[in-house]
Amino acid sequence: MTRQPKAAALISGGLDSLLAAKVVQEQGVHVEGLNFYTGFCVEGHTHAIRKKDRKKEKRNNALWVAEQLGIKLHIIDIVEEYKDVVLNPKHGYGANLNPCLDCKIFMVGKALEWIKAKEFDFIITGEVMGQRPMSQRKETLPVVAGESGAEDLLLRPLCAKNLPETRAEREGWVEREALYDFSGRSRKPQMALAAKFGFEDYAQPAGGCCFLTDAQYSVKLADLWRARGSRQYEMDDIMLLKVGRHLRPADHFKLIISREEGEGNFLRGYRSRFPHLTTVSHPGPLALIDGEPTASDIELAARLVARYSQGRNADQVVLEFTDREGHQRELKVNPLQPHEIPREWVI
């Protein structure tokens, strides 16, 4: 090759993708990053909303990785296309509602489309054999390469020596001896390599970067599907499942109750779409009502919201109910007591 080889690196924002891109970059390859936005990404959402998290550093880790590497990052919205991966995963779900293997196949396939359109030469991922129980096993790594269509255009620099040679190695775009043979779940080899490259500040692994790996979130999503009788979702659904206390007193309606000021501010943006309750006589949360509540359901919802207000021990709490048309009325209720809230209501 007379020109500089070019590679697209899948950048999640974690340490593995940072190191994989750096290893190839060190060999003189021009690297650009791809970050696919599914809507289920963890970083930047709840930390930006909740008051208790305000002291935590807020950054987009994928952009931060690109900055450390000095590369261009392409953030690609795949929210609509990704729905089929979530709803109909060929290889099934992991421990929760995470379609990890289908997700990796899909993203590598999208990267393949991108490199063909941009005339790049190969794809880089930060996968490590044996690190993830579903998508990074010895027997599933070839599945990702094959079903995505990438085949030997997919290079995994951190575990390449455990795998057959790829085109990048055969063509001399990278030297196999400068690649690695990491395997298993230990992070020590990656941390040592990070130190070698001088990276001291990087995202720490915490159960994955996708809400679909989170057990509590997955329960809420499954509940949403059951209640609606349809396994579909929109972007607003994804966001609202990340915020607030969710309670379902009946199949036909549920409450989303803010837990603190930041969540209340966020939920206020949805007041025009949902009937909602606010406390009047005492400081308290904002609660959205999702579904079709009856008059008695609204009174029950008001008693629930009163329970989570500062009037929880009062004989009576005054609330304001606003319906979808914006009509308002006052409600005076006795707050529910803890023993009156069945555990099965809490999603």
C-alpha positions in Angstrom: 0.0 0.0 0.0 1.5 3.3 -1.1 -0.9 5.4 1.0 -1.4 5.4 4.8 -3.9 2.7 5.8 -7.0 3.9 7.5 -9.1 2.2 10.2 -12.4 2.9 11.9 -12.4 2.2 15.7 -15.6 1.5 17.6 -15.3 3.8 20.5 -17.6 3.1 23.5 -15.7 5.4 25.9 -14.2 2.6 27.9 -10.7 1.6 28.5 -10.6 -1.3 26.0 -11.7 0.8 23.0 -9.2 3.5 24.0 -6.3 1.0 24.1 -7.4 -0.9 20.9 -7.4 2.3 18.9 -4.1 3.5 20.5 -2.3 0.2 19.7 -3.2 0.5 16.0 -2.5 4.2 15.9 1.0 3.6 17.2 1.6 1.5 14.1 1.1 4.5 11.8 -2.5 3.8 10.8 -4.9 6.7 10.4 -7.7 6.0 12.9 -11.1 7.7 13.2 -13.7 6.7 15.8 -17.3 5.6 15.5 -19.7 5.9 18.4 -23.2 4.5 17.9 -26.0 6.1 19.9 -28.8 3.7 20.7 -30.7 5.7 23.3 -29.9 3.1 26.0 -26.4 4.6 26.8 -25.8 5.1 30.5 -23.4 8.0 30.7 -24.6 11.6 30.7 -28.3 11.0 31.5 -29.0 10.3 35.1 -25.8 12.0 36.3 -26.9 15.2 34.5 -30.4 15.0 36.0 -30.1 13.9 39.6 -29.0 16.5 42.2 -27.1 13.9 44.2 -24.9 13.3 41.2 -24.0 16.9 40.5 -20.6 16.7 42.0 -19.7 13.8 39.7 -17.7 14.7 36.7 -19.9 14.8 33.7 -18.3 14.0 30.3 -19.1 12.0 27.2 -16.4 9.3 27.6 -16.4 8.6 23.9 -15.6 12.2 23.1 -13.0 12.2 25.9 -11.3 9.0 24.4 -11.2 10.7 21.0 -9.6 13.7 22.5 -6.9 11.6 24.3 -6.2 9.9 21.0 -6.3 13.1 18.9 -8.8 11.5 16.5 -12.0 12.5 14.9 -15.1 10.9 16.4 -18.3 10.3 14.4 -21.4 9.9 16.6 -24.0 8.1 14.7 -27.7 8.0 15.7 -29.1 4.4 15.3 -32.1 4.7 17.6 -34.7 3.6 15.1 -32.6 0.9 13.4 -31.6 -0.5 16.7 -35.2 -1.2 17.7 -35.2 -4.5 15.8 -32.0 -5.6 17.6 -33.7 -5.0 21.0 -37.1 -6.5 20.1 -36.0 -9.4 18.0 -32.5 -10.6 18.9 -31.6 -13.6 16.9 -29.2 -14.8 19.6 -31.4 -13.9 22.5 -30.9 -11.8 25.6 -28.2 -11.9 28.3 -29.0 -11.9 32.0 -31.5 -9.0 31.5 -32.8 -7.5 28.3 -29.4 -7.0 26.8 -29.0 -8.4 23.2 -25.2 -8.2 23.5 -24.2 -10.6 20.7 -26.8 -9.2 18.2 -25.8 -5.7 19.3 -22.1 -6.3 18.5 -23.0 -7.9 15.2 -25.2 -4.9 14.3 -22.6 -2.3 15.2 -19.8 -4.0 13.4 -22.1 -4.3 10.4 -22.8 -0.6 10.6 -19.0 0.1 10.8 -18.5 -2.0 7.7 -21.0 0.1 5.8 -19.2 3.2 7.0 -15.7 2.1 6.0 -16.9 1.1 2.6 -18.6 4.5 2.1 -15.5 6.3 3.3 -12.9 4.1 1.7 -11.3 3.0 4.9 -9.5 -0.3 5.1 -10.5 -2.1 8.3 -12.4 -2.0 11.6 -11.0 -2.0 15.1 -12.9 -3.1 18.3 -11.7 -3.4 21.8 -13.1 -6.9 22.4 -11.1 -9.3 24.6 -11.7 -13.0 24.4 -13.5 -14.3 27.5 -14.2 -10.9 29.0 -18.0 -10.8 28.3 -20.1 -13.9 29.0 -22.3 -13.4 25.9 -20.6 -11.6 23.1 -16.9 -12.1 23.7 -16.5 -15.8 24.1 -14.1 -17.8 21.9 -17.0 -19.3 20.0 -18.9 -16.1 19.5 -16.1 -13.8 18.3 -16.1 -15.5 14.9 -19.9 -15.2 14.8 -19.6 -11.4 15.2 -17.1 -11.3 12.3 -19.1 -13.6 10.1 -22.7 -12.4 10.6 -21.7 -8.7 10.5 -20.1 -9.3 7.1 -16.8 -7.8 8.2 -15.0 -11.2 8.2 -11.2 -10.6 8.2 -11.6 -6.8 8.0 -12.3 -6.9 11.7 -9.2 -6.5 13.9 -9.3 -7.0 17.7 -5.9 -5.6 18.7 -6.1 -6.6 22.4 -6.6 -10.3 21.7 -5.5 -10.6 18.1 -2.8 -13.2 18.9 -5.5 -15.6 20.1 -7.3 -15.4 16.8 -6.5 -16.1 13.1 -4.7 -13.4 11.1 -6.8 -10.7 9.7 -6.3 -8.8 6.4 -4.7 -5.9 8.2 -2.0 -8.2 9.4 -1.5 -10.1 6.1 -1.3 -6.9 4.2 1.3 -5.5 6.6 -0.9 -2.6 7.7 -0.2 -3.6 11.2 2.4 -5.9 12.7 1.0 -9.0 14.5 3.9 -9.0 17.0 2.8 -5.5 18.1 -0.7 -6.8 19.0 -1.7 -8.5 22.2 -3.1 -11.8 23.5 -5.3 -10.6 26.4 -8.0 -13.0 27.6 -10.3 -13.4 30.5 -12.1 -11.0 32.8 -9.1 -9.5 34.6 -8.4 -5.9 33.9 -4.8 -5.9 35.0 -3.3 -6.3 31.5 -5.3 -3.4 30.2 -4.4 -1.3 33.2 -0.7 -2.1 32.7 -1.0 -1.2 29.0 -2.8 2.1 29.9 0.1 2.9 32.2 2.6 2.2 29.4 0.8 4.6 27.1 0.5 7.2 29.9 -3.3 7.0 30.4 -4.1 7.6 34.0 -7.7 8.9 33.8 -10.1 6.6 32.1 -13.7 5.2 32.5 -13.9 2.4 35.0 -16.0 -0.7 34.1 -19.3 -0.7 36.0 -21.5 -3.4 34.6 -21.5 -2.1 31.0 -22.4 1.1 29.3 -26.0 0.2 28.4 -29.1 0.4 30.5 -30.3 -2.9 29.0 -27.7 -4.7 31.1 -29.3 -3.2 34.3 -31.7 -5.6 36.0 -33.9 -2.8 37.4 -34.2 -1.0 34.1 -35.0 -4.2 32.3 -37.8 -5.0 34.7 -39.3 -1.5 34.0 -39.0 -2.0 30.3 -40.7 -5.5 30.5 -43.4 -4.0 32.6 -44.0 -1.2 30.0 -44.3 -3.8 27.2 -46.8 -6.0 29.3 -49.0 -3.0 30.2 -49.2 -1.8 26.6 -49.6 -5.2 25.1 -46.9 -4.4 22.6 -43.1 -4.8 22.6 -42.5 -1.3 21.2 -40.9 1.8 22.6 -40.1 5.4 21.7 -37.3 7.7 22.7 -39.4 9.3 25.4 -40.1 5.8 26.9 -36.4 5.1 27.1 -35.7 8.3 28.9 -38.6 8.1 31.4 -37.6 4.6 32.4 -34.3 6.0 33.6 -35.9 8.6 35.9 -38.0 8.6 39.1 -39.8 6.0 41.3 -42.1 3.8 39.2 -45.2 2.3 40.8 -48.0 0.3 39.1 -51.0 0.0 41.4 -53.0 -1.5 38.5 -52.4 -2.9 35.0 -53.9 0.1 33.3 -51.9 2.8 34.9 -48.6 3.6 36.7 -47.0 6.5 38.4 -43.6 8.1 37.8 -42.7 10.0 40.9 -39.7 12.3 41.1 -37.3 11.4 43.9 -35.6 14.8 44.2 -35.4 18.3 42.6 -33.4 17.3 39.6 -35.8 14.6 38.6 -38.8 16.9 39.2 -37.3 19.5 36.9 -36.8 16.8 34.2 -40.3 15.4 34.5 -41.8 18.9 34.2 -40.9 18.7 30.6 -43.5 15.9 30.1 -46.4 17.6 31.9 -48.2 18.4 28.6 -48.2 14.7 27.6 -49.4 13.1 30.9 -52.0 13.7 33.6 -50.0 14.7 36.6 -50.1 15.5 40.3 -48.3 18.1 42.4 -48.5 18.8 46.1 -50.0 22.1 47.3 -50.1 22.0 51.1 -46.6 20.5 51.6 -43.4 20.3 49.6 -43.4 17.2 47.5 -42.7 15.4 44.2 -44.1 15.8 40.8 -45.8 12.6 39.6 -46.8 11.7 36.0 -49.6 9.2 35.5 -49.0 6.9 32.5 -52.2 5.1 31.4 -55.9 5.5 31.7 -56.7 6.1 35.4 -60.3 6.2 36.7 -61.5 8.8 39.2 -60.8 6.3 42.1 -57.3 5.6 40.5 -56.5 9.3 40.6 -57.4 9.5 44.3 -55.2 6.5 45.0 -52.4 8.1 43.0 -52.8 11.3 45.0 -52.5 9.3 48.3 -49.4 7.7 47.0 -47.8 11.0 46.0 -48.8 12.4 49.4 -46.9 9.5 51.0 -43.7 10.6 49.3 -44.2 14.3 50.2 -43.2 16.1 53.4 -46.8 15.7 54.5 -46.5 12.0 54.8 -47.3 12.2 58.5 -50.1 14.8 58.2 -53.8 13.9 58.5 -54.4 15.5 55.1 -52.4 16.6 52.1 -53.7 18.9 49.4 -52.7 18.2 45.8 -53.5 19.5 42.4 -54.4 17.2 39.6 -54.0 18.3 36.0 -55.6 16.2 33.2 -54.3 15.8 29.6 -56.4 18.8 28.5 -54.9 21.0 31.2 -58.0 21.1 33.4 -57.1 21.3 37.1 -58.8 20.3 40.3 -57.8 20.1 43.9 -57.7 16.9 45.9 -57.6 16.5 49.6 -56.4 13.1 50.7 -54.9 11.1 53.6 -51.4 9.8 52.7 -51.0 6.1 52.3 -49.0 4.4 55.0 -46.0 2.1 54.2 -48.0 -1.0 55.0 -50.7 0.1 52.5 -48.2 0.0 49.6 -47.8 -3.6 48.3 -44.3 -4.5 47.3 -45.6 -5.7 43.9 -46.6 -2.1 43.1 -43.0 -1.0 43.0 -41.4 -1.7 39.7 
